[in-house]
Every structure is written in structure tokens, then in C-alpha cells.
Amino acid sequence: MNDYNHLPVMVNEIISFLLQKKDGSYIDLTAGLGGHLSAFSKELSKDAKLFGTDRDSAAIKKAQDKLADCPQQVQIAEAPYSTIDKILPQFSVSSFDGVLLDLGLSSLQIDDRSRGFSFKDDGPLDMRFDPQLSGRTAADLLNESSEKELADIFFTYGEERQARKIAKAIVMERQKSVMETTTQLKEIVNSVIFPPYQNKSLARIFQSIRISLNGELEELKAVLPKLVPLLSQAGRIAVLSYHSLEDRIVKRFFQQMKKGCICPPEFAVCVCGIEPSFKIITKKALTPSSEEIAVNPRSRSAKLRVAEKI
């Protein structure tokens, strides 16, 4: 793989916003190949502590190798990030000064054709974050879902306007042969979507299948409330999202934590007693610089939001 594939996204901005204490405790809930944690290590004192979680066992092995020489204590656990409250006892701390969620795929996942995440190379329709675990694959989803279910997935998770047309083409084609490879799916999409829109539609279709299969939005919604009690006072949370569905969830959560009160609008006086718990550091989502996008094209759709516990 090329070196640029290993570059962590918006690392300078994240370091600037997140690392407020040189000897603090920081966790990357999507550790991937360890790029962000490695960059954190260079900015922190040896007394700092670094933690990580990831669902991908192959990524964890590479991250551990990358971080082996860090002067700080480093611990990485294999688990979905939504279970952070359950795996916290494995770590040597009870709270964090900074939490990072990078919701993008790692280069290891994208560039490995056997994982089936990319339409650029032929491979099996897998798309599970941890293929070592048993579970439904992308092929299973495409072969077993009804036309309506597929259209709903493509429209809801990919915001694909031609969702129904693509779903219908898939159902017709699978009557001839079982869906097994990324090339099969690519050819079906390209048969109903014409240039210059094919690549955008392919990206949306692959994205929607991956999100649905791995329950990514449900994971995100589940983890955000759990992070509030795990943040130390003035601790910060930074979230990198890569499409509007994720960013909308993060934005609304931050806004609710800033507001606190959950009483209906018609209530003249608050009766719930819920106090604000966040202040929003980034008034609007930040995006990568043109220079970063030129070096690392995969960063182009990233949006960064940061909030601080009060």
C-alpha cells in the first residue's frame, strides 16, 4: 500500500483540539492501524496513557506493532466501540481526557480486495468489519433481501436516488446467478446508472450495504451517550464522520448535550432538571484542507466536530 493510505485524517486539527493535557488519558475508539494514536504519542509526555478499541482483529495486530515503541502505556481491546462501558474494566483508568471516534474505513480494509469493501477491485461480497466472526455477509444481504428491503437500504444509508431501479436490477440478476463478487454488483449498478454518475452511485451502494450490514449508525447512536460519564471534567470528544447521516447524528447529540433540558417546547419552565453537559468547541463541522486532500484523497469527505464536557 502507498504511504498516503496510512495517513490519519485531520490529525493536526484533532491534536490541537483534543490533547489538552500532556499527561492525560486518551482513547481512540476506532483505532484502525494506530495512525492517530501514534501521532498522539509524539505530542504527549511519557506519563500519558493511550487506549484503543477496534472490531477488526487484523487492524488491531497492525496497530499494536505500530505502537510498540511508544513511551506511553498503550492498551488496545478488540470490541465494538459501543461496548466501551463493558470493556472499561480492562483498562487502567476509569475516565478519559479525550475520546476520538473516526468513523471511516482504514486503508487495510479498503485495499484488501478479500474484504469486499471497494468496487475498484474484484473480491468476495463480504464487508464484515471482522470476517473472522461468523455472521451475515454482503452477499447474504444481496441474495436474501427483498427488492423493497434493498431499495430501503440503498436510499436510507446511501441516499441513492436510483435506489429502486438498482434494487430491481439486482433481484432480476440474482435469479440468473447468485451474487458473490464485488464485480457482479458493480456491473449491475453500471447497467442502470450511466456515466458520469456511475462511480458516485457505486460508492453510495457499497457504503449503504456496509453501514446496514455492520449496524454502524446504531453503533454510533449507542456509544455517544455512554461517553458522557466516561469523560473527565473538561474532557473532549472529537468525531470524524464521512457522510451526512453520521454527521447529523453527532451534530444533534452535541446540540442536545449543550441544551440539557428535554422538556417539551410548550413547557414554560423546565421540570426535567437535566443540566447542560457539553459546550460545543467547533461551531460548525471542520473539513480537511485542500493540501491534505491532495496528499490523502480519502480524507475529502471528512467532517470534524468537537465538544467539551462541562
Residue pairs with C-beta under 8 A, 6 or more apart in sequence:
1 107
1 111
4 295
4 296
4 297
5 107
5 110
5 111
5 296
5 298
6 33
6 35
6 107
7 35
7 295
7 296
7 299
8 14
8 35
8 36
8 38
8 39
8 102
9 102
9 104
9 240
9 288
9 292
9 296
9 298
9 299
9 302
10 240
10 286
10 288
10 292
10 299
10 302
10 304
11 35
11 36
11 39
13 286
13 304
14 36
14 100
14 238
14 240
14 304
15 39
15 40
15 43
17 236
17 238
17 281
17 282
17 304
17 306
18 26
18 40
18 98
18 100
18 236
18 238
18 306
19 26
19 40
19 43
19 44
19 98
20 97
20 98
20 234
20 236
21 48
21 97
22 43
22 44
22 45
22 48
23 44
23 45
23 47
23 48
24 44
24 48
24 49
24 96
24 97
24 98
24 232
25 48
25 49
25 50
25 51
25 93
25 95
25 96
25 97
25 98
25 232
26 37
26 40
26 44
26 48
26 49
26 50
26 51
26 96
26 97
26 98
26 99
26 100
27 50
27 51
27 52
27 53
27 84
27 91
27 96
27 98
27 99
27 100
28 36
28 37
28 40
28 50
28 51
28 52
28 53
28 100
28 102
29 52
29 53
29 81
29 84
29 99
29 100
29 101
29 223
30 53
30 54
30 81
30 100
30 101
30 102
30 103
30 104
31 37
31 52
31 53
31 54
31 59
31 60
31 63
31 76
32 54
32 56
32 59
32 63
32 102
32 106
32 108
33 59
33 62
33 63
33 66
33 106
33 107
33 108
34 52
34 62
34 63
34 64
34 66
34 67
34 76
35 66
36 100
36 102
37 50
37 52
37 63
37 67
37 70
37 74
38 66
38 67
38 70
40 48
40 50
41 48
41 50
41 67
41 70
41 71
41 72
41 74
44 50
44 72
45 72
46 71
46 72
47 72
48 72
49 72
49 73
49 74
49 75
49 92
49 93
50 67
50 70
50 72
50 73
50 74
50 75
51 74
51 75
51 76
51 77
51 91
51 93
51 96
52 60
52 63
52 74
52 75
52 76
52 77
53 76
53 77
53 78
53 79
53 80
53 81
53 84
53 87
54 60
54 63
54 76
54 78
54 79
54 81
55 78
55 79
55 80
55 81
55 129
55 130
55 214
56 106
56 108
56 109
56 129
56 130
57 78
57 130
57 132
58 108
59 106
59 108
59 109
60 76
60 78
62 108
63 76
64 74
64 76
67 74
67 76
73 92
75 90
75 91
75 92
77 87
77 90
77 91
78 130
79 86
79 87
80 219
81 101
81 219
81 223
82 218
82 219
82 220
82 222
82 223
82 226
84 223
84 226
84 227
84 230
85 226
85 230
88 94
88 230
95 230
95 231
95 232
95 235
96 230
96 231
96 232
96 235
97 231
97 232
97 234
97 235
97 236
98 235
98 236
98 237
98 238
99 227
99 230
99 231
99 235
99 236
99 237
99 238
100 237
100 238
100 239
100 240
101 220
101 223
101 237
101 238
101 239
101 240
102 240
103 216
103 220
103 239
103 240
103 241
103 242
103 246
104 240
104 242
104 298
104 302
105 117
105 210
107 298
109 115
109 117
109 129
110 117
110 118
110 298
111 118
112 123
113 121
113 122
113 123
113 182
114 123
114 124
114 126
114 131
115 123
115 126
115 127
115 131
116 123
116 124
116 125
116 126
116 127
116 137
116 138
116 182
117 127
117 206
117 210
118 182
118 206
119 182
119 185
119 186
119 202
119 203
119 206
121 182
122 181
122 182
122 183
123 181
123 182
124 137
124 139
124 180
124 181
124 182
125 137
125 138
125 139
125 142
125 179
125 180
125 181
125 182
125 184
125 185
126 137
126 138
126 139
127 137
127 138
127 206
127 209
127 210
127 213
127 214
128 135
128 136
128 137
128 138
128 213
128 214
129 214
136 213
137 213
138 209
138 210
138 213
139 178
139 179
139 180
141 153
141 209
141 212
141 213
142 150
142 170
142 174
142 179
142 185
142 209
143 174
143 178
143 179
145 153
146 171
147 164
147 167
147 168
147 170
147 171
148 167
150 163
150 166
150 167
150 170
150 171
151 163
151 164
151 166
151 167
151 168
152 163
153 163
153 208
153 209
153 212
154 160
154 163
154 166
154 167
154 204
154 205
154 208
155 161
155 163
155 164
156 208
157 207
157 208
157 209
157 211
157 212
157 217
157 245
158 204
158 205
158 207
158 208
158 211
159 204
159 243
159 244
159 245
160 166
160 201
160 204
160 205
160 208
162 192
162 193
162 201
165 192
166 188
166 189
166 192
166 193
166 201
166 205
169 188
169 189
169 191
169 192
170 179
170 185
170 188
173 179
173 184
173 188
177 184
179 185
182 206
185 205
185 206
186 202
189 198
189 201
189 202
189 205
190 198
190 202
193 201
193 202
207 243
210 216
211 217
211 245
216 246
217 245
217 246
217 249
220 246
220 249
220 250
221 249
224 249
224 250
224 253
225 253
227 237
228 257
228 277
228 278
228 309
231 237
231 309
232 309
233 309
233 310
234 308
234 309
234 310
235 308
235 309
236 281
236 306
236 307
236 308
236 309
237 306
237 307
237 308
237 309
238 304
238 305
238 306
239 250
239 304
239 305
239 306
240 302
240 303
240 304
241 247
241 250
241 285
241 302
241 303
241 305
242 301
242 302
242 303
243 301
247 285
247 303
247 305
250 305
251 285
251 305
254 278
254 280
254 305
254 307
255 280
256 262
257 276
257 277
257 278
257 307
258 276
258 278
258 279
258 280
258 307
259 276
260 274
260 275
260 276
260 277
261 270
261 272
261 274
262 272
262 274
263 270
263 271
263 272
276 310
277 309
277 310
278 307
278 308
278 309
278 310
279 307
279 308
279 310
280 305
280 306
280 307
281 306
281 307
281 308
282 304
282 305
282 306
282 307
285 303
285 304
285 305
286 303
286 304
286 305
287 302
287 303
287 304
288 296
288 299
288 300
288 302
292 299
293 299
293 300
